[in-house]
Amino acid sequence: MTTESEILEWLITTIAHETNCEPASIDPTKSAHTLGIDSALIVSLTFDLEAKFGLPLDLSVLYAQPSLAAFAAHLAASLPSDR
C-alpha cells in the first residue's frame, strides 16, 4: 500500500531533483504555483505518477490542489486499497 507520506516524499524528492534544489527547501504546505512549478514539470510529474501508480491523471490536478500535501492526500485516496 502506498501512503500519503510516501507519495509526498516522492513528490518532494522528484521536484527537488528536477529543480536542482534541496528537498528540505520544498515546503509541502505550499501550492505548485507558489513553488514555481512550471507546466513542463507538471507534465513530467503527471506522466511519472501515471506510470508509477497506474492511474490516469488530469494535468490540472496538481495545480488544483492547495498544496503538495493536499495533492498527495488526493492521490493516496484515489489509489486502490491494494496499492
C-alpha positions, 0 to 999 in steps of 0.5 A: 500500500502506498501512503500519503507520506510516501507519495509526498516524499516522492513528490518532494524528492522528484521536484527537488531533483528536477529543480536542482534544489534541496528537498528540505527547501520544498515546503509541502504546505505550499501550492505548485504555483507558489513553488514555481512549478512550471507546466513542463514539470507538471507534465513530467510529474503527471506522466511519472505518477501515471506510470508509477501508480497506474492511474490516469491523471488530469494535468490540472490536478496538481495545480488544483490542489492547495498544496503538495500535501493536499495533492498527495492526500488526493492521490493516496485516496484515489489509489486502490486499497491494494496499492 
